[in-house]
Amino acid sequence: MTSENTALDSAFMALADPVRRSIIARLSRGPATVNELAEPFEISKQAVSKHIQVLEQAELVTRTRDAQRRPVHLNPARLEALTAWIDQYRLVREGQFRSLDAVLQSRAATGSE
């Protein structure tokens, strides 16, 4: 398995959890601390920290140090890589649907004459 496939597997496994997807959604609005990320959940801060660790291992988020704070940041480059991977398949499917539409329109045009 290539390192790209391993990275994709890691990212998609991290995103399989609804709590981690919610954390990603929150971080899309800007950096946040663990306390801020834990607010909407009925789980411990320690559990939220573990979710963040999974997201860090998948390279979807990063942490920085700002005095006493350790804000968590979204890694847009990693999300862009996931989007690019998905888009390559979406574009193939869209091309197939356009071809099917053309065939159907051609048949409809010849059948109506």
N, C-alpha and C positions, 0 to 999 in steps of 0.2 A: 504494500500500500504506500502511495506517495505521501510526502509530508503535507501536500495540499489537501489530499483526501482526509488525512488525519485531522488537519485543522478544521475542515468542513464538518467532519463528524463531531468534533469537540464543540464547535459553535452551535450546531443544530441540537445536540444533546442538551446543551446549556439552555437553549431557547425552548426546549420541550416543556419546561416547568412554568406554570402560570405566574408564580411569584417572581421568577427571574424575568419573564416578559414584562411584567408590571414595573420592575426596577428599570429595565431598559426604556420603557415608555416614559417613566419619570425623568430619567437622565437625558432624554431627548430635549427636555426643556432647560437643561443646564445642570452643572455639577451639584452634588448633594452629599451630606455626611451620612454615615450609617444611621444615626438617630433620625435624621430627616427621612431617609428611605424606609425606616422601620415604622414610621407613624401610621400609615394606613393598614398595616397588617396586624393580625391578632396572633403574632408569633414573637418570640423573644428577639432581642437585638443580636444575640449570639447566632440564632438561626438565620437572620438576615445577613450577618457577616459571612456565614458559610455559603449562602447563595451568591454573595458578592465574590467570594473566593472562586467559585465555579465559573462565574462570568470572567474573572481575571485570568484564570487558566485557559479559557477559551479565547482570550485576548479581545473580548467584547468591551471591557471596561479597564480603566487604569486608575491608580490612586496617586495623589500627590500630597506633599506636606505643606501646610500653610499655617505656620506657627504651631498652635496646639491642634489645629483641625487637620483631618486627613480626608479631603473631599474625594469622591468617586466621580470619574468622568467617563462619558461614553467614548468609545474608540471608533470614530466615524470611518476610518480607513478599513477597519475589519468589517463593519456593516456594509460598506461599499463592495467589498470582495464577495460577500454573501449575495448581495443584490445582483452583481455581475454574473455570478454562477447561476442564479435563478433565471435571470434575463436571457441567457443563452438558450435555455429550453423554452421559455415563453415565446421568444422570437421564432423558433422553429415551429411551434404549434400555431402561432398566428399566421405564418406563411402557409401552413397546411390548410388552415381554415379559409384563407384568401383563395387558394387554389380550388377548394371545394365550392366556395361561393361562385367562382368564375364558371366552373362546370355546371352548376345548377342554373345559373343565369343563362348560360348558352343553351341548355336543354329547354328551359322555359321559353326562350326566344324562338327556337326552332319548332317547338310544340304548339306555339300559339298562332303560327302562320298557316 
